[in-house]
Amino acid sequence: KTTFLPMSTNPVQERQEQVLSLVQKLGYASLNPMQQVAVDGGLLDDHNFVVSSPTASGKTLVALLKTLSYLQNPARDGKKVVYVVPLRALAKEKLDQFQAKLSPLGYSVGLSTGDLDSQADSLALHDVLIVTSEKINSILIHSPALVEKIGLAVIDEVHLLDDEERGSTLEVVITKLLLGSVRLLLLSATIPNYEELTKWINGKSVKSTYRPVKLRKC
């Protein structure tokens, strides 16, 4: 009688295969150095995360990887992803980028920036909702219970916490999401105190100096 033993599993190899699968589904062949640092630092694990890296270093793909990983998680239980940006123009840009990558995979990406948008419908109709910080704050003021429908929030340009006019709104939004046990991914190119921010959200972080194009000061 022959006894077949189960094949041993290699957690590192499994993670590499998982990441490669996500990257390929999003239409890419590989990660750049910054993106690899983020993945190696625990980007796809179940905790809050901060990424500090230069402009144009590839943070959008980092956000897409985290978003797709969350959407594919069987434990998601129908909860949504919100992508928070400071400006309406940036919201439209992110809408186009996320629709191009996620819609072919069967996920719905929507935009909610106007005052007349339905608070409930904007979250109910989409898997991913692109919003401004003022908009998500308005949603959570009018319908506080909706925070329970959000599983992951990506906060872009998080250094605007230091902005005199708009920083307080963003701080309130992040606080509400933290109190609602929403997982956070914070992105910024210019945040010197990223470690302090990481401690505030009780998460992990990575910092990269990778630049695809050399910066020249003149």
C-alpha positions in Angstrom: 0.0 0.0 0.0 1.4 3.4 -1.0 0.8 6.4 1.1 0.9 9.8 -0.7 1.9 12.7 1.5 0.6 16.2 0.8 3.0 18.4 -1.0 4.8 20.9 1.2 3.8 24.5 0.8 6.2 27.4 0.6 4.6 30.6 2.0 7.1 32.9 0.2 6.5 31.2 -3.1 2.7 31.3 -2.6 2.9 35.1 -1.9 5.1 35.6 -5.0 2.6 33.7 -7.1 -0.3 35.7 -5.6 1.4 39.0 -6.4 2.3 38.0 -9.9 -1.3 37.0 -10.5 -2.5 40.4 -9.4 0.1 42.2 -11.4 -0.8 40.3 -14.6 -4.5 40.7 -14.1 -3.9 44.5 -14.0 -2.0 44.3 -17.3 1.6 44.6 -16.1 4.5 42.2 -16.4 6.4 43.1 -13.3 6.8 45.6 -10.4 9.2 48.5 -10.3 11.6 48.9 -7.3 9.2 51.0 -5.2 6.3 48.7 -5.8 8.3 45.7 -4.9 9.4 47.4 -1.6 5.8 48.1 -0.8 4.8 44.4 -1.4 7.7 43.1 0.5 6.9 45.5 3.4 3.4 44.0 3.8 1.2 46.0 1.4 -1.2 43.1 0.9 -1.4 42.0 4.5 -4.4 42.8 6.7 -3.3 46.0 8.4 -3.2 49.7 7.8 -0.3 50.9 5.5 1.5 54.0 4.6 3.6 54.5 1.4 5.9 57.5 1.0 7.6 57.7 -2.4 8.4 60.4 -5.0 5.9 61.7 -7.6 5.4 59.4 -10.6 7.1 56.4 -8.9 4.1 54.2 -9.4 1.8 54.6 -6.4 -1.3 54.2 -8.5 -0.4 50.5 -9.2 0.3 50.1 -5.5 -3.3 51.3 -4.8 -4.6 49.0 -7.6 -2.8 46.0 -6.2 -4.2 46.6 -2.7 -7.7 47.3 -4.1 -7.8 44.1 -6.3 -6.4 42.0 -3.5 -9.2 43.3 -1.2 -11.9 42.8 -3.8 -10.9 39.2 -4.4 -10.8 38.4 -0.7 -13.6 35.9 0.2 -14.0 37.6 3.6 -14.8 40.9 2.0 -18.5 40.2 2.5 -19.7 42.8 0.0 -17.9 45.8 1.6 -16.7 48.6 -0.7 -13.4 50.4 -1.5 -13.3 54.2 -1.5 -10.4 56.1 -3.1 -10.2 59.6 -1.5 -8.5 62.4 -3.4 -8.2 66.2 -2.7 -9.5 67.5 -6.1 -12.3 66.8 -8.5 -9.9 66.8 -11.5 -7.8 64.2 -9.8 -10.9 62.2 -9.0 -11.8 62.0 -12.7 -8.3 60.9 -13.6 -8.4 58.1 -11.0 -11.8 57.1 -12.2 -10.5 56.6 -15.7 -7.4 54.7 -14.5 -9.4 52.4 -12.2 -12.1 51.7 -14.7 -9.6 50.8 -17.3 -8.0 48.2 -15.0 -10.9 46.9 -12.9 -13.9 47.0 -15.2 -12.6 44.2 -17.5 -12.2 42.1 -14.3 -15.9 42.5 -13.5 -15.7 45.2 -10.9 -17.7 48.5 -11.0 -15.9 51.8 -10.4 -17.9 54.9 -9.8 -17.4 58.6 -9.0 -19.1 60.7 -6.4 -18.0 64.3 -6.0 -21.2 66.4 -6.6 -23.5 67.8 -3.9 -26.6 66.2 -5.6 -25.2 62.6 -5.6 -27.3 60.1 -3.6 -25.5 59.2 -0.5 -26.6 55.6 -0.3 -26.6 54.8 -4.1 -23.1 56.0 -4.6 -21.8 53.2 -2.3 -24.4 50.6 -3.1 -24.0 50.7 -6.9 -20.2 50.2 -7.1 -17.4 48.1 -5.8 -15.0 51.0 -5.8 -16.0 54.6 -5.3 -13.7 57.6 -6.1 -14.5 60.5 -3.9 -13.1 63.8 -2.7 -12.3 64.2 1.0 -15.2 66.7 1.3 -17.6 64.3 -0.3 -16.8 61.3 1.8 -17.0 63.5 4.9 -20.5 64.7 3.8 -21.5 61.1 3.2 -20.4 60.0 6.6 -22.1 63.1 8.2 -25.5 62.4 6.6 -25.3 58.6 6.9 -22.8 57.6 9.6 -23.8 53.9 9.4 -22.4 53.8 5.8 -18.9 53.5 7.2 -19.9 49.8 8.0 -20.2 49.3 4.2 -16.6 50.4 3.6 -13.8 47.8 4.0 -10.8 49.6 2.5 -10.0 53.3 2.0 -7.1 54.6 -0.1 -6.2 58.1 0.9 -4.2 59.8 -1.8 -2.0 62.9 -1.2 -2.3 62.4 2.5 0.3 65.1 3.2 -2.6 67.6 2.8 -3.3 66.8 6.4 -1.0 69.8 6.9 -3.0 72.1 4.7 -4.5 75.0 6.7 -7.8 75.1 4.8 -8.5 71.4 4.0 -6.3 69.4 6.4 -8.9 69.4 9.2 -11.5 67.8 6.9 -9.1 65.0 5.8 -8.1 64.4 9.5 -11.8 64.0 10.5 -12.4 61.6 7.6 -9.4 59.4 8.5 -10.5 59.4 12.2 -14.1 58.3 11.2 -12.7 55.5 9.1 -10.4 54.4 11.8 -13.3 54.3 14.3 -15.3 52.3 11.8 -12.5 49.7 11.6 -11.9 50.4 7.9 -8.5 49.3 6.5 -6.4 52.3 5.3 -3.8 52.7 2.6 -2.2 56.2 2.8 -0.2 57.5 -0.1 2.1 60.5 -0.3 5.1 61.9 -2.2 6.0 64.5 0.4 5.5 63.4 4.0 8.6 63.7 6.1 6.9 62.4 9.3 5.4 59.2 7.7 6.5 57.2 10.7 4.4 59.4 13.0 1.5 59.0 10.7 2.0 55.2 10.7 1.9 55.2 14.5 -1.4 57.2 14.4 -3.2 54.7 12.3 -1.5 51.7 14.1 -0.1 50.4 10.8 3.0 49.6 8.9 4.9 51.7 6.3 7.5 51.9 3.6 9.6 54.7 2.3 11.2 54.7 -1.2 13.4 57.2 -3.0 13.0 55.4 -6.3 12.4 57.8 -9.2 11.9 56.6 -12.8 13.1 59.9 -14.1 16.1 61.7 -12.5 15.1 64.9 -10.7 17.1 68.0 -11.6 17.0 71.1 -9.5 17.7 74.4 -11.1 
